[in-house]
Amino acid sequence: MGPSKSRHAETVSFRPKALVAPIGKDPSTLQYYITLALKTPLRSERLVFSLGGSFLGIDSDTYVSSTYRHVQCRTSQCVAASSGVCCSCGTCSGPRSPSCGNNTCVVGPYNPFISTSTSGDVLEDVLAIHSTDGKTRGPPVSVPHFVFSGAGAFLTKGLTASARGVAGLGRGKVGLPAQLSAKFRFRRKFAVCLSGSSTSPGVVFFGPGPYVLQPDKDVSQGLTYTPLLLNPVSTSGAFFQGQKSDEYFIEVKGFNIGEKPVVGLISTLLKIDSEGDGGTKISTVDPYTMLETSIYKAVTSAFVQQAIGIGMERVSGVKPFEVCFSAKGVPSTRLGPAVPTIELLLDNGKVWGVFGANSMVFTSNGALCLGLVDGGVSPRTSIFIGAHQIEDDRLEFDLAYSRLGFWSSLLALQTTCANFKF
């Protein structure tokens, strides 16, 4: 289905406590998407969810609104959108439209699913999003002069059906978190909770807690924190050369499998170097965690050894997975299949546990596969923590304090990310 007229044709004017939106999952592409209302009159638009994206980018060729405006060159909005580095000015000889303006700010919207960027005019328009008290969804509120990037139909290539663009939640000045916190004077903080179900959406919160999931579980409390690192070099294509990354990096110092250390890791790969290579990035674009080849071999070898040690039977791989087991005889627990726990060793002795529900994938032929993918011998980033590994975890990106808070698995609390009361 294409975009449809929003049921909420009007918004209300008040200062909300926090904001909320559902995050759906497309079963065919394994992409996550957020639905926001834009334009005048308001229309619901499906946008693929990109955790580290610099800004919201939308197909401007079909964009129709009575309130959109081009952002002019050398304005404060233009400088913010381009991080003061890649700003250029566009001119157009055709009729004025969202894709055609004079003296307009131009940036490079990036499509992470085809790893390509292009040029696009910077626009502003009305955005609407629902308020929340942290427990239930409240009435929508409007964000006038919301800044985003237009681009042609290129921006929808490779996206889930009916998606009109990409919603970036990166740490840049015109990402969704920055604009929403500035508008409503929130602390710069948002929380992501991805659902593993394609029929029951997860949720993203902007602003302070509580964040309550049924049955009455406040998941804004009891988090473990680790620093968010700033990569000095963007990893988002040629257009962003010279800029710092807007993506979310943490430091993983090593791994345990079944409480035993993984040996043979090359320590330099675990850190971000001066060229922006290496390190660990959290990504909703990649469905499964990808590891640089030497890290992948060390982790999977240790996992196989532990799994066979508890009686699991290895079977042939099922693409894209190389390490698979028979599901027969593997007990089921509240935290998923009873398999060796993978632990990510973080700063200051903190541990991020990855249990069976997040480490394993049931395949169509009945195999139970380790949800890790070989990322190659020289990827730009050594470790991509993929979406499957954070489903039904609760991640809080506290940009004001530059830290990540997390619950390793909400299943331990007998709730899931699909349990917000929309």
C-alpha positions in Angstrom: 0.0 0.0 0.0 1.2 3.5 -0.7 1.0 6.4 1.8 -2.5 7.2 3.0 -4.1 10.2 4.6 -3.5 10.2 8.3 -6.5 9.5 10.5 -5.1 12.3 12.7 -5.7 15.3 10.4 -5.0 17.7 13.2 -2.5 17.8 16.0 -2.7 19.4 19.4 -0.4 22.1 20.9 1.1 21.3 24.2 4.5 20.3 25.6 4.5 16.5 25.7 6.3 14.5 28.4 7.8 12.2 25.7 7.1 11.0 22.1 6.5 7.5 20.7 6.3 5.8 17.4 5.9 2.1 16.3 8.7 0.2 14.6 7.5 -2.4 12.2 9.4 -5.3 10.6 9.0 -6.4 7.0 9.3 -10.2 6.9 10.5 -10.4 3.3 13.4 -7.9 3.5 13.9 -8.0 7.3 14.0 -4.2 7.3 12.5 -2.2 10.1 10.4 0.8 9.4 8.8 3.7 11.2 5.6 5.5 10.3 5.5 9.3 10.7 3.0 11.9 9.5 4.3 14.7 7.2 3.0 17.4 4.9 -0.1 19.5 4.8 -2.6 17.9 4.9 -0.9 15.3 7.1 -0.2 12.0 5.5 1.3 8.9 7.0 4.6 8.0 5.4 6.5 4.7 5.8 10.2 5.3 6.3 12.9 2.6 6.7 14.5 2.9 10.1 18.2 3.7 10.0 19.7 3.9 13.5 22.8 5.7 12.3 21.4 7.7 9.5 22.2 11.4 9.4 18.8 12.8 8.7 15.4 11.9 7.3 15.4 11.5 3.5 12.3 11.1 1.4 11.4 10.7 -2.3 10.8 14.3 -3.3 9.7 13.5 -6.9 6.2 12.5 -5.6 6.2 14.9 -2.6 3.0 17.1 -2.4 2.4 19.5 0.4 1.1 23.1 0.8 3.6 23.9 3.5 7.0 22.7 2.4 9.8 25.2 1.9 13.3 24.9 0.5 16.1 25.6 3.0 18.3 28.4 1.6 22.0 28.3 1.3 24.2 29.6 4.1 21.4 29.6 6.6 21.8 28.0 10.1 19.6 25.1 9.0 21.8 24.5 6.0 24.9 24.5 8.1 23.4 22.1 10.6 22.2 19.7 7.8 25.6 19.6 6.2 27.6 19.7 9.5 29.3 22.7 8.0 31.4 20.6 5.6 29.6 19.4 2.5 27.1 22.2 1.9 26.6 23.3 -1.7 24.0 25.5 -3.4 21.6 24.2 -6.0 19.8 26.0 -8.9 17.0 24.8 -11.1 15.7 25.9 -14.4 12.4 24.1 -14.3 9.2 24.8 -12.4 9.6 25.1 -8.6 8.9 21.9 -6.8 10.3 19.9 -3.9 12.9 18.6 -6.3 13.7 21.9 -7.9 14.6 25.2 -6.2 17.0 28.1 -6.5 19.8 29.0 -4.1 18.8 26.0 -2.1 20.9 24.0 0.4 22.0 20.6 -1.1 23.3 17.6 0.9 23.9 14.0 0.2 21.1 11.6 1.3 22.5 8.2 1.8 20.7 4.9 1.0 22.4 2.3 3.3 20.7 -0.6 1.6 22.5 0.0 -1.7 25.5 1.8 -0.1 25.0 4.8 -2.4 24.5 8.6 -1.8 23.3 11.3 -4.2 22.5 15.0 -4.0 19.2 16.3 -2.7 17.7 19.6 -1.7 17.2 20.3 2.0 13.5 21.0 2.8 11.4 21.8 5.8 7.8 21.0 6.5 5.4 19.9 9.2 6.0 16.6 10.9 3.6 15.0 13.4 4.4 12.3 16.0 2.4 10.9 19.0 3.0 12.1 22.5 3.2 9.6 25.4 3.2 9.5 29.2 5.5 6.4 28.8 2.6 4.0 29.3 0.2 4.6 26.4 0.1 6.6 23.2 -1.3 10.1 23.5 -2.5 12.6 20.9 -0.1 13.7 18.1 1.8 16.9 18.3 3.2 18.9 15.4 6.8 19.8 14.7 6.8 22.8 12.3 9.9 23.6 10.2 11.2 20.0 10.5 14.3 19.8 8.3 14.9 16.8 6.0 16.4 16.0 2.6 14.5 15.4 -0.6 15.9 13.1 -3.3 14.6 11.3 -6.3 13.2 7.8 -6.5 16.8 6.5 -6.0 16.2 6.9 -2.3 13.6 4.1 -2.4 15.7 1.5 -4.2 16.2 -1.6 -2.1 13.7 -0.5 0.5 10.7 -2.5 1.8 7.5 -2.1 -0.2 5.8 1.3 0.0 8.6 2.9 1.9 9.1 6.5 0.8 12.5 7.1 2.2 14.8 6.5 5.2 14.4 7.9 8.7 17.8 8.7 10.2 18.2 8.6 14.0 21.9 9.4 14.0 23.6 11.8 16.3 23.8 14.6 13.8 22.2 18.1 14.2 19.2 17.3 12.0 18.6 13.7 12.9 15.3 12.9 14.4 16.6 12.8 18.0 18.2 16.2 17.8 15.3 18.0 16.2 12.7 16.5 18.5 14.7 17.2 21.6 15.2 20.8 20.5 11.6 21.4 19.7 10.2 20.0 23.0 13.3 20.8 25.2 13.9 17.1 26.0 17.3 15.8 27.1 18.9 14.4 23.9 17.9 10.8 24.6 15.9 8.1 22.8 15.2 4.4 23.3 14.8 1.7 20.7 13.0 -1.6 21.2 12.9 -3.8 18.1 10.3 -6.6 18.0 11.1 -9.9 16.4 7.6 -10.2 15.2 6.5 -8.9 11.7 2.8 -8.6 13.0 3.4 -6.9 16.3 5.5 -3.7 16.2 8.2 -2.6 18.5 8.6 0.9 19.7 10.9 4.0 19.8 10.7 6.6 22.5 12.0 10.1 22.4 12.6 11.9 25.6 12.6 10.9 29.3 11.0 7.7 30.8 9.2 5.9 32.1 9.0 3.5 29.2 6.4 1.0 30.2 5.7 -2.4 28.5 2.9 -4.6 29.5 2.4 -6.1 32.0 3.5 -2.9 33.8 7.2 -3.3 33.3 9.1 0.0 33.4 12.1 -0.8 31.2 13.7 2.6 31.7 15.2 1.4 35.0 18.0 -1.0 35.8 20.1 -0.4 32.6 23.7 -1.3 32.2 25.7 1.6 30.6 28.7 1.7 28.3 30.2 4.8 26.6 29.2 5.8 23.1 32.3 6.4 21.0 32.6 9.1 18.3 34.2 7.7 15.1 36.2 10.7 13.7 35.6 9.6 10.1 32.2 8.9 8.6 31.6 5.4 7.2 28.6 6.5 5.0 30.0 6.9 1.6 32.1 9.4 -0.4 29.7 12.4 0.0 30.4 12.4 3.8 34.2 12.5 3.5 35.7 14.9 6.0 32.8 14.6 8.5 32.6 12.7 11.8 30.3 9.7 11.8 26.7 10.1 13.0 26.5 6.4 13.7 26.7 4.7 17.1 29.9 2.9 18.1 30.9 1.2 21.3 34.0 -0.5 22.4 33.9 -4.3 22.5 37.1 -5.6 24.2 36.5 -9.3 23.6 34.1 -12.2 23.8 33.2 -15.0 26.1 31.4 -18.1 24.9 29.8 -20.1 27.7 31.8 -17.9 30.2 35.1 -19.0 28.5 37.2 -16.3 26.8 37.5 -16.4 23.0 41.2 -16.5 22.2 43.1 -15.4 19.1 41.5 -12.0 18.6 43.5 -9.2 17.0 43.2 -6.4 19.5 43.8 -3.6 16.9 40.7 -4.6 15.0 38.5 -3.9 18.1 39.5 -0.2 18.2 38.6 2.6 15.8 41.8 3.9 14.2 42.6 7.4 12.9 41.1 6.6 9.5 37.8 5.6 11.0 38.4 1.8 10.4 37.7 -0.9 13.0 35.6 -0.9 16.1 32.0 -1.9 16.8 28.9 -0.3 15.3 25.3 -0.9 16.2 23.2 -1.2 13.1 19.5 -1.7 12.2 20.4 -1.9 8.5 22.2 -5.2 8.8 19.8 -8.0 9.8 22.5 -10.1 11.5 25.8 -9.4 13.2 28.7 -9.3 10.9 32.3 -9.9 12.1 35.6 -9.4 10.3 36.8 -12.8 9.1 39.5 -13.5 11.8 37.0 -12.4 14.6 34.3 -14.5 13.0 36.5 -17.6 12.8 37.6 -17.2 16.5 34.0 -16.6 17.8 32.3 -19.4 15.7 35.1 -21.9 16.5 34.6 -21.3 20.2 30.8 -21.5 19.9 30.9 -24.8 18.0 33.3 -26.3 20.6 30.9 -25.3 23.4 27.8 -26.4 21.6 29.1 -29.8 20.8 30.3 -30.1 24.4 26.6 -29.8 25.5 25.4 -32.4 23.0 24.3 -30.2 20.1 24.6 -31.9 16.6 26.1 -29.8 13.8 24.5 -29.9 10.4 25.1 -28.2 7.0 25.0 -24.5 6.9 22.0 -22.6 5.5 22.8 -19.3 3.7 23.8 -16.8 4.9 24.8 -18.8 7.9 27.7 -21.3 8.0 27.3 -22.6 11.6 24.1 -24.6 12.0 22.8 -27.4 14.3 19.9 -29.8 14.5 17.1 -28.2 16.5 16.2 -31.7 17.8 16.9 -32.1 21.5 17.7 -28.4 22.1 15.6 -27.3 25.1 13.6 -24.1 24.9 13.8 -21.6 27.7 12.4 -18.2 28.4 15.5 -16.7 26.8 15.2 -18.8 23.7 17.1 -22.1 22.7 19.3 -23.4 25.5 22.7 -22.7 23.8 26.0 -21.3 25.0 25.6 -17.6 25.9 27.7 -15.2 23.9 29.1 -12.3 26.0 30.4 -9.0 24.6 33.0 -7.7 27.0 32.6 -3.9 27.3 34.2 -0.9 29.1 34.8 -1.1 32.8 34.0 -4.8 33.1 30.5 -4.5 31.8 29.0 -7.5 29.9 26.3 -7.6 27.2 24.9 -11.1 27.2 23.5 -12.5 23.9 21.1 -15.4 24.7 19.6 -18.0 22.5 16.7 -15.9 21.3 19.1 -13.4 19.9 22.1 -15.6 18.9 20.2 -18.3 17.0 17.9 -18.3 13.9 15.4 -21.1 13.1 15.6 -21.8 9.3 12.9 -23.1 7.0 14.5 -26.6 6.8 14.4 -26.9 10.6 18.1 -26.2 11.3 19.1 -23.9 14.2 21.8 -21.5 13.0 24.1 -19.2 14.7 23.0 -15.7 13.5 26.5 -14.4 12.7 27.8 -13.6 9.2 31.4 -13.4 7.9 32.0 -9.8 7.1 35.2 -10.3 5.1 38.9 -9.8 5.6 39.0 -6.0 5.6 35.6 -4.4 6.3 35.4 -0.7 7.2 34.0 -1.7 10.6 35.2 -4.8 12.3 31.9 -5.6 14.2 28.4 -4.7 13.1 25.9 -5.6 15.8 22.9 -6.5 13.7 19.2 -6.1 14.3 18.4 -9.7 15.2 20.9 -9.5 18.0 19.1 -6.5 19.6 15.5 -7.7 19.1 13.6 -7.6 22.4 16.6 -5.8 24.0 16.0 -2.3 25.2 18.6 0.2 24.0 18.8 3.8 25.3 20.9 6.2 23.4 21.7 9.0 25.8 23.4 11.6 23.6 23.6 14.2 26.3 25.9 11.9 28.4 27.3 10.0 25.4 26.4 6.6 26.7 24.4 3.5 25.7 22.1 1.9 28.3 20.9 -1.6 27.6 18.9 -4.6 28.9 20.4 -7.8 27.5 17.0 -9.3 27.0 13.5 -8.2 28.0 12.4 -11.8 27.8 14.0 -12.2 31.3 11.4 -9.7 32.5 8.6 -11.7 30.9 7.8 -9.0 28.4 8.8 -8.1 24.8 9.3 -5.0 22.7 5.8 -5.7 21.1 4.1 -5.0 24.4 3.7 -1.2 24.3 0.1 -0.2 24.5 -0.5 1.6 21.2 
